[in-house]
């Protein structure tokens, strides 16, 4: 079987992202099989399955070989590779010849769970956008977030998609007008990147089963297990419907450079950022790692308010907003800041005095 390096290498590199260290030997392998014109490669870590295809010439009987070794050979290959089975070895020929051991017959490659997958009507690109907008709020989950801090709650109906994430210190929500059949799922944050990437692929469609969710797309699929026993509380009532006091508007393009400076001056260590909202603008101050006080001021007019917050959470929040569109800043009676723009709402818990 012959195929080009340009076709093979992107497939192997994409699939390699779900290979985990210290895993079962069979899950560190790729499963290969080829018809006369298409090579299919499958990888799994048991919590995720992913399959991709690329064009080839010739056939190859199903076999399993080391994912790491095959990827390294593909990286070092010339423009074209030849793959064939001989005496229990996968012979790879290109700039040179290499022979990879195939797995023993008793190491059967895991099968994709058969859990009654049913198609779910949803706009996959819109769903991917909603996931990306809130995923930052899963990072740095505190003990009060418990298992919720490792998940993203997705819910949609005939008119909109809503995504929600939290870590005990922040909550992020995006609501986007979209068309779909009513459904919801709770996605593990560790699967978010590959799930979102699969949703963006050509021809993508969503399927849900008893144990997992699958994105089928042109040339392959991605499957990941669903959460078990995790149910999100009524955050609409507990968080999003709280009374708010408007503070004013600010441009992310003005805030982001100052926040990046504050964080860099702290050398990666945490330091609280002091914020003063007032009629003459937004002032901020932070104590640098050197012990010096760094101060900055952003033009604008705000209602009077003084608070301390985590600069890293603020930066992550503002980076998800449109760079040159004003964000609304509001506060709650419980000393939280709400920063919103369009369909995105971010809540950041302020620090104790």
C-alpha positions as CSV (number, residue, x, y, z in Angstrom):
1,X,0.0,0.0,0.0
2,X,1.4,3.4,-1.0
3,X,0.5,6.9,0.2
4,X,2.0,10.3,0.5
5,X,3.6,11.7,3.6
6,X,1.4,14.8,3.2
7,X,-1.7,12.7,3.6
8,X,-0.5,10.4,6.4
9,X,1.4,12.7,8.8
10,X,-1.6,15.0,9.7
11,X,-3.7,12.0,10.4
12,X,-1.2,10.4,12.8
13,X,-0.4,13.7,14.5
14,X,-4.1,14.4,15.1
15,X,-4.8,10.9,16.5
16,X,-1.7,11.0,18.7
17,X,-3.3,13.7,20.8
18,X,-5.5,11.1,22.6
19,X,-2.7,8.6,23.3
20,X,-2.0,8.7,27.0
21,X,1.2,7.7,28.9
22,X,1.1,4.8,31.4
23,X,-1.9,3.4,29.5
24,X,-2.6,-0.2,28.5
25,X,-0.2,-1.4,25.8
26,X,-2.9,-1.7,23.1
27,X,-4.1,1.9,23.7
28,X,-0.6,3.2,22.8
29,X,-1.1,1.7,19.3
30,X,-2.8,2.8,16.1
31,X,-5.1,0.4,14.3
32,X,-4.5,0.5,10.5
33,X,-6.6,-1.0,7.7
34,X,-6.8,0.0,4.1
35,X,-9.0,-0.8,1.1
36,X,-7.8,-0.1,-2.4
37,X,-8.0,3.6,-2.1
38,X,-8.4,4.6,1.6
39,X,-6.3,4.1,4.7
40,X,-8.2,4.3,8.0
41,X,-6.4,4.8,11.3
42,X,-8.0,4.5,14.7
43,X,-6.8,5.5,18.2
44,X,-8.3,5.2,21.7
45,X,-7.5,5.7,25.4
46,X,-10.8,3.9,26.3
47,X,-12.4,7.2,27.3
48,X,-12.0,8.6,23.8
49,X,-12.0,7.0,20.3
50,X,-11.0,8.8,17.1
51,X,-10.8,7.6,13.6
52,X,-9.4,9.4,10.5
53,X,-8.9,8.4,6.9
54,X,-6.6,9.4,4.0
55,X,-6.2,8.5,0.4
56,X,-3.8,5.6,-0.6
57,X,-3.2,3.2,-3.4
58,X,-3.4,-0.5,-2.5
59,X,-4.7,-2.5,0.4
60,X,-3.5,-3.3,3.9
61,X,-4.8,-6.0,6.2
62,X,-5.9,-4.8,9.7
63,X,-3.0,-4.5,12.1
64,X,-1.9,-2.6,15.2
65,X,1.5,-0.9,15.6
66,X,3.1,1.5,18.0
67,X,1.6,5.0,17.5
68,X,4.8,6.7,18.5
69,X,7.1,4.7,16.3
70,X,4.9,5.1,13.2
71,X,4.5,8.8,13.7
72,X,8.3,9.2,14.0
73,X,8.8,7.3,10.8
74,X,6.2,9.4,9.0
75,X,8.0,12.6,10.1
76,X,11.3,11.3,8.8
77,X,9.9,9.9,5.6
78,X,10.3,11.3,2.0
79,X,7.3,12.4,0.1
80,X,6.0,8.9,-0.4
81,X,5.7,5.8,1.9
82,X,5.0,2.1,1.3
83,X,3.4,0.0,4.0
84,X,3.0,-3.8,3.9
85,X,2.7,-6.7,6.3
86,X,5.3,-9.4,6.3
87,X,5.8,-12.2,8.9
88,X,4.0,-10.3,11.6
89,X,5.8,-7.0,10.9
90,X,4.7,-3.8,9.3
91,X,7.4,-2.9,6.8
92,X,7.6,0.8,6.2
93,X,9.7,2.0,3.2
94,X,10.5,5.5,2.3
95,X,14.0,7.1,2.8
96,X,14.9,3.8,4.3
97,X,13.2,0.6,5.5
98,X,11.9,0.0,9.0
99,X,10.1,-2.9,10.4
100,X,7.5,-2.4,13.2
101,X,6.2,-5.2,15.4
102,X,2.5,-5.6,15.2
103,X,0.6,-6.4,18.4
104,X,-0.1,-10.0,19.4
105,X,-3.4,-11.5,18.3
106,X,-4.6,-11.7,21.9
107,X,-4.2,-7.9,22.2
108,X,-7.5,-7.2,20.5
109,X,-8.0,-3.5,19.8
110,X,-10.9,-2.0,21.7
111,X,-14.1,-1.6,19.8
112,X,-16.1,1.6,19.8
113,X,-18.9,1.2,22.4
114,X,-22.3,0.2,20.9
115,X,-24.5,2.4,23.0
116,X,-27.5,3.1,20.8
117,X,-26.2,6.3,19.2
118,X,-28.9,8.6,17.9
119,X,-28.5,11.7,15.7
120,X,-29.1,15.0,17.5
121,X,-30.1,18.1,15.5
122,X,-27.7,21.0,16.3
123,X,-25.5,23.4,14.4
124,X,-22.1,22.0,15.1
125,X,-20.2,25.2,14.3
126,X,-22.3,27.2,16.7
127,X,-21.9,24.5,19.4
128,X,-18.1,24.6,19.0
129,X,-18.1,28.4,19.3
130,X,-20.1,28.2,22.6
131,X,-17.7,25.6,24.0
132,X,-14.7,27.7,23.2
133,X,-16.2,30.8,24.7
134,X,-16.6,29.3,28.2
135,X,-13.9,26.6,28.5
136,X,-11.4,29.1,30.2
137,X,-13.6,29.0,33.3
138,X,-12.9,25.3,34.0
139,X,-9.2,26.1,34.6
140,X,-8.0,26.3,38.2
141,X,-11.1,24.7,39.7
142,X,-11.4,25.2,43.5
143,X,-12.6,22.7,46.0
144,X,-16.0,24.4,46.1
145,X,-16.5,23.6,42.5
146,X,-16.1,19.9,43.0
147,X,-16.7,17.8,39.9
148,X,-18.5,20.7,38.1
149,X,-15.2,22.4,37.6
150,X,-14.1,19.6,35.3
151,X,-17.2,19.9,33.1
152,X,-19.0,22.1,30.6
153,X,-22.8,22.1,30.6
154,X,-24.3,22.4,27.1
155,X,-28.0,22.8,26.5
156,X,-29.9,23.8,23.4
157,X,-33.4,24.0,21.9
158,X,-35.1,25.4,18.8
159,X,-33.9,28.9,19.3
160,X,-30.5,28.9,21.1
161,X,-27.5,27.1,22.4
162,X,-26.3,27.8,26.0
163,X,-22.9,26.7,27.3
164,X,-21.8,27.1,30.9
165,X,-18.5,26.4,32.8
166,X,-17.3,27.2,36.3
167,X,-14.4,26.7,38.6
168,X,-15.7,27.9,41.9
169,X,-14.2,31.4,41.4
170,X,-15.6,32.2,38.0
171,X,-18.7,31.3,35.9
172,X,-18.8,31.7,32.1
173,X,-21.9,31.5,30.0
174,X,-22.6,32.0,26.3
175,X,-26.0,32.1,24.7
176,X,-26.1,32.0,20.9
177,X,-29.2,32.0,18.7
178,X,-29.2,28.7,16.8
179,X,-31.6,26.0,15.6
180,X,-31.7,22.5,17.0
181,X,-33.8,19.9,18.7
182,X,-33.9,20.2,22.5
183,X,-31.1,18.3,24.2
184,X,-28.3,18.7,26.7
185,X,-25.1,17.1,27.8
186,X,-22.3,17.6,30.4
187,X,-18.9,17.3,28.7
188,X,-15.7,16.6,30.6
189,X,-13.3,19.6,30.2
190,X,-10.4,17.2,29.3
191,X,-12.2,16.2,26.1
192,X,-13.2,19.8,25.1
193,X,-10.4,20.6,22.6
194,X,-10.8,17.4,20.5
195,X,-14.6,17.5,20.7
196,X,-14.6,21.1,19.6
197,X,-12.2,20.4,16.8
198,X,-14.3,17.5,15.6
199,X,-17.4,19.8,15.5
200,X,-15.6,22.2,13.2
201,X,-14.7,19.5,10.6
202,X,-16.4,19.3,7.3
203,X,-19.7,17.5,7.3
204,X,-19.9,17.1,11.1
205,X,-23.0,15.7,12.8
206,X,-23.7,14.9,16.5
207,X,-24.8,11.6,17.9
208,X,-25.6,10.8,21.5
209,X,-25.8,7.4,23.2
210,X,-26.2,5.9,26.7
211,X,-22.4,6.1,27.4
212,X,-20.9,8.6,25.1
213,X,-21.3,11.4,22.5
214,X,-19.9,11.1,18.9
215,X,-19.1,13.6,16.3
216,X,-19.3,12.0,12.8
217,X,-17.5,14.0,10.1
218,X,-16.2,13.5,6.6
219,X,-13.4,10.9,6.8
220,X,-13.9,9.9,10.4
221,X,-15.3,10.4,13.8
222,X,-14.6,11.4,17.4
223,X,-16.2,9.8,20.4
224,X,-15.9,10.5,24.1
225,X,-17.6,9.2,27.2
226,X,-20.3,11.2,29.0
227,X,-20.1,12.3,32.6
228,X,-21.5,10.0,35.2
229,X,-23.6,11.3,38.1
230,X,-22.9,15.0,37.5
231,X,-25.8,17.3,37.5
232,X,-25.5,21.0,37.2
233,X,-27.5,23.2,39.8
234,X,-29.9,25.9,38.8
235,X,-27.2,28.5,38.0
236,X,-29.8,30.7,36.2
237,X,-31.5,31.3,39.6
238,X,-28.5,31.2,41.8
239,X,-26.1,33.3,39.6
240,X,-27.5,34.9,36.4
241,X,-30.7,36.3,38.0
242,X,-28.9,38.2,40.8
243,X,-29.5,41.9,41.2
244,X,-26.8,44.0,39.4
245,X,-25.4,47.5,39.7
246,X,-23.9,48.9,36.4
247,X,-20.4,50.2,36.7
248,X,-19.7,51.2,33.1
249,X,-18.1,50.1,29.8
250,X,-14.5,49.3,28.9
251,X,-12.8,48.1,25.8
252,X,-10.9,44.7,26.0
253,X,-8.2,46.3,23.8
254,X,-7.5,48.8,26.5
255,X,-7.6,46.3,29.4
256,X,-5.8,43.3,28.0
257,X,-2.3,44.8,27.6
258,X,-2.4,46.2,31.2
259,X,-3.4,42.9,32.6
260,X,-0.7,41.1,30.7
261,X,1.8,43.5,32.1
262,X,0.5,43.0,35.7
263,X,0.8,39.2,35.4
264,X,4.3,39.3,33.8
265,X,5.6,41.6,36.6
266,X,4.5,39.0,39.2
267,X,6.6,36.3,37.5
268,X,3.9,33.7,37.3
269,X,3.1,34.0,41.0
270,X,-0.3,35.0,42.3
271,X,-0.9,38.6,43.5
272,X,-4.2,40.3,44.0
273,X,-5.1,43.1,41.6
274,X,-6.6,46.2,43.1
275,X,-9.3,47.9,41.0
276,X,-10.8,51.4,41.5
277,X,-13.8,52.4,39.4
278,X,-14.6,56.1,39.3
279,X,-15.8,59.0,37.2
280,X,-12.2,59.7,36.0
281,X,-11.5,56.1,34.8
282,X,-10.5,52.6,36.0
283,X,-7.3,52.5,38.1
284,X,-5.5,49.3,38.8
285,X,-2.5,48.5,41.0
286,X,-0.5,45.3,41.8
287,X,2.6,44.5,43.8
288,X,5.3,43.1,41.5
289,X,7.6,40.2,42.4
290,X,10.3,42.8,43.0
291,X,8.2,44.5,45.6
292,X,7.5,47.6,43.5
293,X,4.0,48.8,43.0
294,X,2.8,48.9,39.4
295,X,-0.1,51.2,38.6
296,X,-2.2,51.8,35.5
297,X,-5.2,53.8,34.5
298,X,-7.8,53.2,31.8
299,X,-9.9,56.1,30.4
300,X,-13.6,56.0,31.0
301,X,-16.4,57.0,33.4
302,X,-17.6,54.5,36.0
303,X,-19.8,54.3,39.1
304,X,-17.6,54.4,42.2
305,X,-16.5,50.9,43.3
306,X,-13.3,49.4,44.8
307,X,-12.5,45.7,44.8
308,X,-9.6,43.2,44.4
309,X,-9.6,40.4,41.9
310,X,-7.5,37.7,40.3
311,X,-5.7,39.2,37.3
312,X,-5.4,35.9,35.5
313,X,-9.2,35.3,35.6
314,X,-9.8,38.8,34.4
315,X,-7.3,38.4,31.5
316,X,-8.9,35.0,30.4
317,X,-12.3,36.6,30.6
318,X,-11.5,39.7,28.5
319,X,-9.7,37.6,25.9
320,X,-12.9,35.8,25.1
321,X,-14.6,39.1,24.2
322,X,-14.5,41.0,20.9
323,X,-11.3,42.9,21.1
324,X,-12.7,46.3,20.0
325,X,-16.2,46.1,21.3
326,X,-17.1,47.7,24.7
327,X,-17.9,45.3,27.5
328,X,-20.5,46.0,30.1
329,X,-19.1,45.8,33.7
330,X,-21.6,45.3,36.6
331,X,-21.3,44.2,40.2
332,X,-23.4,42.1,42.5
333,X,-24.1,42.7,46.2
334,X,-22.1,39.5,46.8
335,X,-18.9,41.2,45.6
336,X,-18.7,39.6,42.2
337,X,-18.0,41.3,38.9
338,X,-20.1,40.5,35.8
339,X,-18.4,41.3,32.5
340,X,-20.5,40.8,29.4
341,X,-20.6,41.5,25.7
342,X,-23.1,40.2,23.2
343,X,-24.1,36.7,24.2
344,X,-21.1,36.2,26.6
345,X,-21.5,36.6,30.3
346,X,-18.6,36.1,32.7
347,X,-18.8,36.3,36.5
348,X,-15.6,36.7,38.6
349,X,-15.7,36.3,42.3
350,X,-13.8,39.2,44.0
351,X,-11.2,38.5,46.6
352,X,-11.7,39.0,50.3
353,X,-10.3,42.1,51.9
